[in-house]
Amino acid sequence: RLGFIGPDFIAVHCVCMEEEDFDIFKQYDVKVSHNPVSNMILASGVAPVERMVKEGLTVSLACDGSASNDTQDMMEVLKTTALLQKVHLRDAAAMPASRVLELATLGGAKAVMREGDLGAIAAGMKADLVIYDPFHGRSIPVHDPVSAIVYSSSHANIESVMVDGVFVMEHKRMTMIDEEKVLYATQKAAEKLINEVGLGNTQWGRKIGNLGL
């Protein structure tokens, strides 16, 4: 009724879809951002991603913010996307690895209306690449590379990352920042903030303190 939804609108989470929402999303070509790890941590609900895909909606994958996810690990999101749909539907055949990989790549490109230059390795596309090393204790043996990426991998398998032709991580080392310095500064800033606002988790009935770096 407000008139603001359309093909450039990304609906995030979508864990409370009503029956009429599917028709509205299809009519206006609304895109969906699925954030399964965040949805599970916050107990928000389960987005009907399997149905969305079957009905032709564009679905992409994301971590959500670190405050509602605790990591920004897209490899974790891949596996969780598959497992959450399987257990929710009680169907081991739901959300196969190939579909998850498509959502993470082509789905993301379509969600931001950039399928012409993002989301695939092809001539004329942006050189956005992740170099995946399968030779790791978590993923070996590899028989099906797609299943290995989705079910048997972690960030430890990512050897290098290129963005628009520039390596931002090469041989597991960040190329544009001093990673150790940034991590240390982040921890110190977070500890200062927690102390100032008086927040903090409680485990076994006791408030957990900072690391004291």
Secondary structure by P-SEA (a helix, b strand, c coil): cccccccccccccccccccaaaaaaaaabbbbbbbaaaaaaacccccaaaaaaaaccccccccccccccccccaaaaaaaaaaaaaaaacccccccaaaaaaaacaaaaaaacccccccccccccccbbbbbbcccccccccccaaaaaccccccccccccccccccccccccccccaaaaaaaaaaaaaaaaaaaabbbbbcccbbbbcccc
